[in-house]
Amino acid sequence: MSRNNNIDEAIQAFLDKGGEITQLKYADQKLQNKARRMAFHKDKALNGSEKSKTFLENERTRESGMIFSRDERMKK
């Protein structure tokens, strides 16, 4: 029981210092596929693929134009 109390106290101290606890949404198959595609293009871009560099730049541009960040959209 004291272990749970220590954890509860640590969480409360974290929150008191301005910390925030967030619960993220479940990554469905569509989101997993998108993450795989991004990882593929990042790897290819590191190896010099112009097509992948263009793809990543387009994604960065699209993401920067959105009102909410990706992290904010993934919160429950």
N, C-alpha and C positions, 0 to 999 in steps of 0.2 A: 504494500500500500504506500510506503514512503517513496518508492520509485515513481509512482504515478503523481504523487504530490510534488516531487522535484521537477517532473516534466511540466506539470501545470504551472508551477512557480516560474520556470524558465520561459514558458510561453507568455505568461502574463508580463514578465519583465520585458520581453521582446516587444509586446504590444504597447507597453507604457513608454518605451523609448521611441515610439513612432513607427514600429514595424507593421507590416501588413501581411495577413495570411490570405492567400488566394487559392481557390480551387479551380483547376483548369478543366475544360471540357474534354470528353473522351475523343481520342483521335480515331475517327472512323476510317474505312478503307480509302475513301477519296483523299483525305488529308494525308494518310500514310503514303499514297502514291505520289502526291504532290511533293512531299518531303524527299522521297526517293529521286524524283525527277530533278529537284533542286540540287541534291547531293551529286547526281550524275553530271549536271552542267558545271557545278563548281570544280569537280575533278577535271573535266575536259578543258575548262577555261584555264586552269593551272598549267595544263599541258599545251596551251597555245591555240585552242580551237576558237576561231573568230565567231562562229555561229553561237557557241555557248557563251562567249563574252557578251554578245549582243543580247541573248536571251536573259542573262543575269542583269544587264543594265536596264532592259525593259521592265523586268520584275521590280528592280529597285525604284524606278521611276513610278511605276504603278502603285507600289506600296507607299511611297512618299506623298502621293496625291490623295490618299485615303484619310478620312477624318480621324479614325481610331487606329492605333497601332495594332500590329498582329497580336501582341500580348494582351492588349485590352479586349480584342475580339474573341480571344480564346478563354477568357474568364467566364465562369458560370454566373 
